[in-house]
Amino acid sequence: MNDQANTLILSNVTKSFDEFTAVNDLSLSVRAGRIFGLLGPNGAGKTTTIRMIVNITAPDSGRIELFGRKVTPELQDRIGYLPEERGLYKKMKVVDQLKFFGSLKNLTGKALNETIDRWLERVKLTEWKDKKATELSKGMQQKIQFIAAVMHDPDLIILDEPFSGLDPINVELLKEIILELKATQKTIIFSTHQMEVAEKICDDICLIKRSRKVLDGSIRQIKAGFGRNSVALRIEGDQSVLNNPALVAKMTEHSDETEVLLAEGANAQELLRHLVSAGATVTKFELVEPSLNDIFIIKSR
């Protein structure tokens, strides 16, 4: 893969469908060899953005550059795409489906068969090779389609909601594989609602809300920009202060403590004063770094 600063650049991209604007003046850049999370609520414009990147649909305005050039059919062969809408041929055997998808990317013969066997073993589905799609669970089908997206060794891998339908064990498996692909200098873009997974594996993110970008950058930069606006605490007595929306945006109960996300404009010392004034006994009060899920909730309102 060509070693360049950015694998993908979107500049002021807009896309509308009749009167509905799905993506509005979106600019972002995806650095080579990194994992980029495209995040946002349902209907934010993530899938439309991905479809423009892979040239399924064209932007109304703006520019998309892939590997330093305008998107062409040749460059599309360097992309692996797992769409949000799943679909396998129901009556076709797994191995035949993968041979078909591989042939679309010019994989043939012994190399294709070896690639299929290697990937089936990696996702623990070797024994399902000769089964029809209808015999597979939703999670198994998801893993087969993941193989179809990566088996041609693409430089850019785009995964739209890749963890949908997977149980926790297979989420961990897929996460491991994504990190392995990153280690081989692949650039990976994925869209997900699972903020905990995104936080663990993403280098950079872009959060879209109602067709517009509301923030982007590295996870580290974004968290630093929000400061330490969460508090881990243990209290006894009156806890009614925690129900004050001017002080608390979100409250999460854990087994032995409560994590409080401060409301915008509130500060930790103010919360502490209100708790003490209300007569609560505070045995733990610790500022903690906000999670990506906390940031997502704040910015998605």
N, C-alpha and C positions, 0 to 999 in steps of 0.2 A: 504494500500500500504506500502511496506517495505520502511522505512525511511532511505535512503542512499544518499550519496553525489551526485551521478550521476545516472540518469535513463538510459542514453545511452552514449556509448563511441565508436567512430570510430577511429581506429588506422591505418594510412598509407593505406587507402583503395583506390584501383584502379580498374576501370572497363572500358574495351574497347569493341567495336563492330567492328569486322574486323580491319580496319586500323584507325578507329576513337576512340580516347580516350575520353570517356564521363566524367570520374572522375579520377583525377590524384593525387595519394598520399595524400588523404584527411584525416586529423585528426581533430576531434572535440569532445567536451563533452557537454552533455545537463544535466543541474542540475535539480534535482527533485523539483517538485512544482513550476516551473518557465515557462515562455513563451519564446520560442526560435524561432527567425526568421531566416529562411534559404533563403537568398536573392541573387539575381543576375540577369543579363540580360537573355533573351531567349537563350536557348542552352548552358547555363553555366554548367549544370550538376545537377541541383536541383532535378528534378523528378527522374533521375537515382539514385541519392543518397537515396531518399525516398523509391524507389522500393527495394533497397538493404536492407534498415532498416526493411521493412515489409516482407522481404524474398521472394519477387516475383522473383527477380533475385539475383544471388550470385556474390560477388566480385571476380575478378581475383586474387587479393592478398590483404593482410591486414586482419584486424579482426574487427568484430562488436560485442559488448557486450550490452545486453539488461537486465536491472535489475541485473547486475553483472554476467550474464551468457551468453553463446552462444545462439543465437536465436533458439527456438524450437517451434513446433506447440502449445504447452501448453502456452508458453509466448506470442505467437501471439494473443491468445484470450484476452490478457490484453491490446491489441492495438485497437484503433478505427481509421480507415483510410478513409478519403475522398479524392479520387483520382482526378487528374486534368481532366481526361477524364470522362465526366458525362455520365450517362446512367440509365434510368429506363425502366421497361417493359411498353411499350406504351399503351397496352390495359388493363392493370391490375389496379384495384382500388388502391388508396393510402394506405388504411388500409391493404389490402392484401399484398402489396409490403413490408410494414413495418413488418407484421407478418412473411413473408418469411425471411427477413433479420434478424429479431430477432431470428428465429428458428435456423439460422446458428450459433448463439452465445449462443445456449441452453436456450433461453427464451421461455417460454410456458405459456399457460393458462391465468388465471386471472392476474397474474403479468405482462405478456406481454401486455395484453389489457390496463391495467392501465398505463403502461409506455408509450404506444403509445398515449393514450388520453392526458397524462400530457405534452408530448413533442409537440403535435400538438397545444395544447393551448398556450404553451410558444412561439411558432413561429407564432401564429395567423393564423393557417390554419385548425382549428377545422371543419369549415363548408365545407372544401374540402376533408374530410375524405373518402367519397364514390365516389369521382370523379376519372376518369381515368387520367393517366399521360399526355395524349394528350390534356386534357382540362386545364392543368396548364401552367402558364407562365414559362419562363426560370428561373426566380428568385424563384418561388414557387417550382419548381423541385429541385433547388439547396438546398432549406431549407429541403425538404424531404430527400435528400441524406445526409444532415448534421445529421438529426435525426438518420438515419441508421448507421452513423459512431459512434454515442455517446450513443445510447439507451441501450447498454449492460454495461454501467458504466465502461469504460476502464480506466486504470491507465495512459496510454500514448495515447494522441490524436494527430494524424498527419493530417493536413489539407493542401492540395496542391491547391493553388490559391482559397481559400474559398470564397472570395468576388466577384469572377467573375460572372457577370450576375445580381448582386444585385443593386438595386437603393440605393441612400444615406440613406434613412430611414431604409432599411433592413441591410445595412452595419452597421449602428449603433446598430441595434437589435442584429446582430450576434456578434459584438464586446462586447456588454453587456454580452451575454451568455458565450463567451470565458472567460471573466473576472470572471464570476460566477463560472465556472468550475475550474479556477485557485484557487479561494478562497476555494475550497474543496480539495486542494492539488493535483489536476491533473497536470501532466506535458504535455505541449502543444508545438508542433512543427508546424509551418506553413510557407508556401512559398507564397510570394505575391509580386506584383509589386507596390502596393499602399504604398509608403514609409510613407505617413502621418499616415496611420493606424498602420503600424509597429512601428513607433516612439511612438505612444500613448500607445500601449499595450505590447510591447516586453520588457523583462528584458535583454535578451542577443540576439546577432545576429551573424551569420556567412555570410560573403559575398564571393560568388564564382564567378570567372571570367575565362572563357575558361578552365573549368574543374579543376581549382586550387583555393584553398582558398587564398584570398588576405588580409583578416582581420577577426578577431573574438574577442568576449569579451562582456562585459556588455555595454549597451548604454552609460552609464555615463563615463566609461573608454575610450570608443572610441571617444566620443565627446571631452573629456579632452585632448586626444592625438592629436586632430586636432587643438586645441586652438581656439581662437576667430578669425576666418579667414573670417568672413562676416561682412559687414558694412551696416547699415541702414542710408541713407542720403537723404537730400533734397538740391537740387542745382538749381540755376538759371544761365542762360547764356550758354556758350560753354560746351557741354557734350561729346565732341568727345573723351576725355580721356577714357571714359568708354568702348570705342570700341577697346582699346588696349589689345590684348590677353596676353601680357606680364604682365599686371596688373590685368585684370579682366577675370575670367573663365566663369562667368555666371551673368546675370543681370535680375532681376525680378521687374517689375513695379507693385506697389500697388496703392491704391487710392490716397494716399497723400505723398508717399515716394518711394524710389527705394532701393531695397536690392541688394547688390553687393557681389558676392563670389569672393574672391581674388584668383588670379592665384597662382599656386604652386611656392614658392620662393619669391612672392611679399609680401609686408607688408603695413599696413594701412597708416602709415605716408608717405610712398612713393606715394601712391595714392593721399593723401591729397595735397602733394606738387605739383603734376602734375595738379591737378584741379585748385589750386590757380594760378599756373604759366600760365594756359590757360585762366585765367580771369574769371573763374566761381565764383559765390557767393555761399558759402556753409553755409546753415542755420541749418543743422543737420548733424552730423557725429558721429555715435555711433557703437561701436564694439558689435556684437551679436554672440551668440553661433551658430555654423553651424547646419543646420537641417540634419536629416538622409538622406533626398533626395539629399542635397548638397554632402554629403560624398559618397553616391551611385554613383552620376554622376562623381565625381573625380576618384573614384577607378574603375569604369567600362570602363574608356577610354583605 
